[in-house]
């Protein structure tokens, strides 16, 4: 079973999610030469570009997750991943989310538990949820459930790179956890084997 791990501790979410290898129709493509997409994300209205997620909206094939470690405010995972929530604090924590804004996931409360307690949930469709704790209102995290493994979390300097992308034309999206501060932006990009495609984004709170 595909699994990811989140530790709950004073608004810090530690995750283990899949490093995805394609199967089925995408296997031959994955073994062929690939390219990459890199660029710069500039932002207006927030301190820096940290926690912006850049990803391909769709890619050919299916991508079952294996193991990789993330320690983000934003946790990107593949559809079908089971997330294990572990409380690493000595106090009680709760995990719940409200209905997704795009309707991808209904509201759910996983309950409240103490140190070393565990709960699991399988995210079986594309979409996103905002993780909250009804014991500590300042806690917040984001899980983004994607169709493919071609994504990158942007650092504070705004730089990103999506590696090992099969050649083709893609819709590439830059997404921020708080759309009131930074609106998502999409653009088309063509990837060529053994080449780097430059795609830059400029995000702000204003609609374009």
N, C-alpha and C positions, 0 to 999 in steps of 0.2 A: 504494500500500500504506500502511496506517495505521502510523505509527511513533512511538515514544517514545525518548528519549535519557536514559541514566543515565551520569554520570561517576563513577568510582570513585576516591576520594581520601580516605584516612584516615577512613573511616566516614562520609563525606559523599556523598550520592547526589543528583546533579543531573539533573532530568528534563524532557523536553519531551513533553507528551502532548496528546491531542486536545481541542479545544473542539468539542463535538459538536453537529451539526445533524441533526434527525430526517429520516427519509425514509419513503416508503410511507405507511401509515395515519396516522402521527403528524404529517405535514407540515401538514395543515389546522389541527390543534390548535395547533401551534407558532406559526402565523401569527395565531391568535386571541389574545385577552387572556389574560394569565397572572397568577398570584399568586406569593407567596413564603412560605417558612417560616423563621422565625428564633426564636432563643431563647438560653438559657443552659445550659451544661453545668457542673455542679458535680461534683467528684470527692472521694473519700475514699481515702487510702492512697498517693497519689502527690502530687508537688509542685504540679502544676497540670494543666489540661485540655489542654495542648498535645499534638498528634498524635492526639487523638480524631477520628474520621471520622464525620460524620453524613450519611446518604444514604437515598434512596428505594429500597426493595428491588426494586420492579417499577414500570415505567411503560410505557404503550402505545407501540408503534412500535419502530423500529430506529434506532440512533444511531452512524453512522460517525464516527470521530475525525478532526480536522484538527490545528491547532497551538495550543498554549498552553504556558507554562513553569511548572514546579513545582520547588521546591528543598526537599522535605520528607524527613523520616525515613520517612513513609508516602507512597507514590505510588499514587493511585487512577487507574485507566485503564479504558477500555471493552474489552469482549470483542472479540477480533480485532485488537488493537493489537500491532504488532511493536516490541519494546523493543531498542534498541541500547545495549550496555554498552561504555563507553569508559574505558580506564585513563588518567587524567590525571596520575598520579604517576610518578616516576622509578624506582620499585621495582615488583616483580612483585605482582600481585593475582590472586585467584581468585574466581570467582562460582559458587556452588552453592546448592541448597536441598534440604532433606529432604522427604519425603512430607508433603503438607498434612494438617493434623489432620482436616479434613473430607473428605479423599480427593480433592479437586478436581484436584490435580496430583501426579504421582508424583515421586520424588526425581530430581534431575538435576544434573550437574556440567558447566558450560560450559567448564571448563578454566582454565588460568593463562596470563596474558600480560603483556607489559611496556607501557611508556609508549606512548600513542597507539594501542595495539592495540584491536581492536573485535570484539565477538561480538553476535549477534542471536538473539532468541527471540520467537516469536509466541504470545501468551497467548490461546488460542482458546475458553476456556470460563470461566464465572464461578467465582470462588474466590479464593484468596490463597496467596502463598508468602512465606517468610521468607528473605531473601537473606543469605548468609553467605560468608565468605572463609576458606579453610583455611590461608592464609598468616598472616592476622591475625585471631585469634579474637575480638577486641573489636569487629570490624566486623559491623554488622547493619542491614538495611533491610527494608521490607515493600512488596510490590506487592499491591494489592487490585483484582481484575478485576470490574467491575460491568456490569450490564445497561443502565444509563442514565446520562446526564450530570448528574443532579440530586444533587449532593453538595457538601459543604464540609468543609475541614479546620478544626478548631477551634484558635483561638489560646490563648495562655497565660491570657488573661482569661476564657476559657470561652465567649465569644460566637461565634455562627455565623449565617450566613444562606444559604439555598439559594434562588437566584433563578430567575425565568422558568419556574416550574413550571406545567404545564397544569392547569386546574381538575379536581378529582376527589378521591377518597379514597385514601390511601396508607398503607402500613406504612413508617414512618420508623425507621431504626436508628442507634444510636450505638455505635461499635466502637472498641476500643483495641488497640494491637498486642500488649500482654501481658495476656491474659485472666485470668491468675492475680492480677494487681493490680487490674484493672477489668473486671468482667463486662459483656458487651454488653447493651444494653437496646433494646427495640422498643416503639413506640407507634403508634396510629392517628391520622392527621391528615387533615382535609378542607381542601383549597385552593380558594379562591374568587377569581375574576378581580378584579384591582385591589385585593386585600386581602392583609394579612399574617397568616399563621397562627402563633400563638405556641405553640411546643413546647419545653418545658424537660426536661432529663434530669439525673438524679442517679446517678452511677456509683460503685460501690465494688467491693471484692473479694468481697463476700458475695452469694450467690445470693438472688434476690428471689422 
